[in-house]
């Protein structure tokens, strides 16, 4: 059931999503085909396929960091805020050097983005270790702070001086030293995809071959046993939250320097929250997250096609994606429990 649950959740989402689309007056079969088939094998698949890697890269990068914390029972729900702050810090470094051209600028942006996400994640980590606060609430509330900071930067300090008053920074895609361009033209492969693949390999080796990975797994499954075994819970919280923030910040920097191109008020599109679905759909396993990220990216691209071709509202696509997590969590009950009826169940 542990391996079958994600597949069953996807099937259940398709079925009940079809009911949702039918309720909205659309052909459910056509809608499902548009979302899952057209981006890969449709008439314009040659255009949409590269976008699969572009959309999947930040989801995988963020989800890998979240999964390590989730495995240890450390719940970082604020990856969206860390993603935003990482983008701001990374873009800030790139804009600070404008219009200087140097190969050093992009690595500095990556370091700044990773550091920004890490620093933002350290706030709930420090409060949890020092004062025992709930990292779920603190990290989530910091998302709204980050969104206000993003708006402030887009309208103020980072606003393009040549933008005629319009909100938003300079377009980094036009600044070669700060642009996260495609490594292989027409494939969607950029440094974000490379970072996502490296993070998957790193997390897999950490969890299966390293003592720290063993400590993470034991802490999540048996906290008391982990303490008796010498695991320092405070250090583990700092490590897991810090690493997830670092990866989220790096994802933000790679997104703002690549597909997004600039700091704008609506730069964040919910990758930090969607990555939670990806992490659980991948069973908190790095290899599973790789495939789950590609699947979720497919729903993003297919959802955009469905909106333009079928007239489906954006909210319906978001509900469709949310159904996936709902059914996954609901079906997860059957991995640990079984239904029982009558006297035998009561006994």
N, C-alpha and C positions, 0 to 999 in steps of 0.2 A: 504493500500500500504506500510505503514511503516514496517509491519511484513512480507508482501509478497515479498518485494524487495530483501532481502538476498536469498530467495529460487529461485526467478527468475534469480538472478545473477549467482547462482551456475548452473542452467540449461543452461543459455546462455553460460557460460564458457565451459560446457561439449560439447555443439553443435559446437561452434566455435573452441574449442580445438580439436575436432574431425577433422574439416577441416584442422587445422594446421598439425595434425599427418598424415592425408591423403596426404597433400602436401609433407611431408617428406618421403612418400612411405610406411607408416605403416598402418595397419588395424585400423581405428579409433575406432571401437567398441571394438576390443581387447585391445586397449590402455586404453580406459576409464574403462573397466572392470578391467584391471590390476592395475590401480591407485586407484580405489574406492572400488573394491570388494575383490581382492586377499588378501590385508593385514588383512581383517577381517574374510573372509570365504574361502580363498584359501587353497591349499594343505599344505602350511607352515604357516598358520595363527597362529598356536600355538607359533611360533617363533616371528612373527611380532607384535602380539597384545600387548605384554609388552612394545614394543618400542613406542606405541601410547602415553602412559603416559609420557615416557621419552622425546619425542619430544614436546608434548603439554605443559608441565610444564613451561619452560622458556617463551614460547609464551604467555601463559595466564598471567603469573606474570608481564611481561613487558607491555602487552596490557592493563591490569587493571590500571596501573599507567598512561599510555598515555591517556586512556579514560577520567580520571578525569580532566586532563588538557584540552583535546579537548572540553569537555562539557563547560568549562569556557572560551573557546576561546583562550587558551594558547597552542601554537603548538610546542611541543617538537619533533623534527624530528631526534634528535641525540641520541636516546636510544641505538643505536649500540655502540657508543663511551662510554656511561655510563656502558653498559654491559661489554665492554672490560676492562675498568679501574677497575670495581668491581672484575673481575676475577683476574686481576694482583694483586690488594691489598689483596684479600682473599688468593690467592696462596702464596703471599709473606709472610704472617703471618705463614701459614702452613710450608713453607720451612725454615723459620727462626727458628722454633722449632725442625726441623728434626735432629736426629732420636728420639727425646723424645716422649714417649707415655703418653698421658693424655687426659681425657675426656673434659678438658677445651679448648683444641686447636680448635676443630671444631666450637664451639660457637664464639670464638675469630675471626676465619676466616669469619664467617657469619657477625659479626659486622664490620669487616674491609672491606668486600666486599660491604656491604650496605653503609658504610660511603664513600667509594671510588666513587660509583655511584652518591651518593648525592652531594659530593664535585664537581664532574665534571659537574653536572647539575646546580650547583649554579653559575657557570661562566656565562652562558647565562641569568640566572635569575637575577643576580646582574647587568649585563650590561643593561638588559631591564628596570629594576626599576630605576637605577641611571642615565643612559644616553639615554634611549628610543630606544635602538638598537633592531633590528628584531631578535627574539629568534629562528626563523626558520633557518636563515642563520648561526647564530653563533653556534647553536647546531649541525647543519649539518657539518659545517667546522671542528668542534672539533672531529668528527668521524675520519677524516683523521689524525689528530694529535694523537688520541688514537691508530690508526693502526700502526703508526710509533713508538709509545711508546711500543706497543706490540712486534714489530719486534726487537726493541732494547733490551727488556727484554729477549726474546727468544735466542738472539745471544750473550747477554752480562751477565748482573747481575744475571739472573735466570737460565742460562744455566747449565745443569747437569754436574758437574765436572767429573762424571764417564761415560759421554756420548760419549767419544772418538771424541769430536769436533762437533758432530751433534747438530743442533739447537734444543732448547726445554729444558724445566725444567725436574726435577725428576718426575716420574710418581706417582701422589698422590694416585692412586688406590692401590699402594703397601705400602702405609703409613697409617696404620689403623686409627690413630687418626685424619687424615686429609681427610679420604675417605668418600664420600657421598654414602654409600652403599645402596642396596635395603633393605627396612624394612621388606618386605615379599618376600621371594625368588620366582623368576619366574613371578612376577607381574609387574615389572617396577616401583613399588611404592618406591620412595625415599623421602628424606626431601624436595626436590624441588617440588614434587607433593603436599605434605602437605602445604608448603608455598603458592603455587598457590591457593589451596582451601581456605586457611585462608584469602588470599588477596581478593578473590571473595566475601566472607562473609563480610569482613570488609568494602569493597567498597559499597556493597549493603546497609548495615546498615547506612553507612555515607551518602549516597545519599538520602535515604528514611526516615531516622529517626533522622538526626542530623541537627542542624542549619547551620553548615559549608557546608554540602551537599546542603542545600537549597541555600546558597550563591553562590555555584559553578554553580548550574543550572540557577539561575537568572542572574548571570553575563554573562553566555553564550547566554542566550535568550534575555536579555534586559539590556545591560551594564549601560545605564543611570539610569534605575530604581534601579539597584543594588547600584550605587553610592548614589542616593537619600536615599536609605534604610540603608546607613551607612557601606556598604562593602568597605573595604580598598583594592583597586586593587593591590597595591604593595605587601601586605602580601599574597594575594591570589596567585599571580604569584610565590612568593618564596615557598609557600606551595605546589602548584601543580607541579612545576618543580622539587622541592626537593624530593617530594614523588615518582614521576615517575623515577627520577634518582636513588633513594634508591632501589626501586623494581627491576630496571634494573641491578644495581650493585649486588644485592643479587642473581638475576638469573644467572649472570656471575660467581659468586663464586660457586654456587651450580652446575653449569655445569662443571667448571674446576676441581672441586673436585669429580665429579661423572662420567658422560658419557664421557667427553673429556679426563679427567685424568691428563692433563698437559698443561702448557703454551707453545704454538707453534706459528709459524709465521701465520699459517692459522687457528688459533683457532676459530675466529669469522666466522660464516656461514650465517650471515644476519638475525639472529633472531630479532634484533632491528628494522629492516625495515619491515620484515614480520609481526611483531606485530602490525604495523599500519593497515595492511589489516585485521588482526584479530579484532582489536578494532572497525573498521567501519562495518565489517561483523556482529559483535555482537551488532550493533546499539548503541555502547557506553554504553551498559548495562552490568553490571558484570555477570549476569546469561547468557546473550547472548554470552559474550566473552568466557565463559567456553565451550560452544558447538562449537563456531567458532574456538577456539584453537584446539579442538579435530579434527575438519574437516581439518584445515590447516596441522596439524600433519599427518593426513591421506594422504594428497597430497605429503608430504615429503617422507613418507615411500613408498607409491605407486609409486612415481617418481623414487626412487632408484631401485625398482623392475623393472619398465619399462625400465630403462637404462640398467640393466643387462640382462634382458630376451628379450627385443624387440630391443635393440640397439638405443633407443632414446637418443639424445644428452642432456646433462645437461641444456644447454641453452633453449631447447624447454620446459623443465619442469618449468624453471623459467618464461618463457613467459606465460605458462599456468597459473601459480600462479598469475602473474601480470594481466592477463585477468580478474581474479576474482574481483580485486579492480576496474579496469576500468569499468566493467559492473555494479558493485555496485554503483559507483559514477554516471554513466550515468542514471541508472534506478531511482536513488534517486531524479532526477528532477521531476518525476511523483508523488512524495509525496507532493510537494508544487505547482506544475504547472500542467496544462492540455493543451493538444493540441487543437488548435482552427483553423478554416478555414473560409475564406470568410469575408464578411462584419461584421458579428457578432464578429469574432475574432478581427478585427481592432477596433471595438467600445470598 
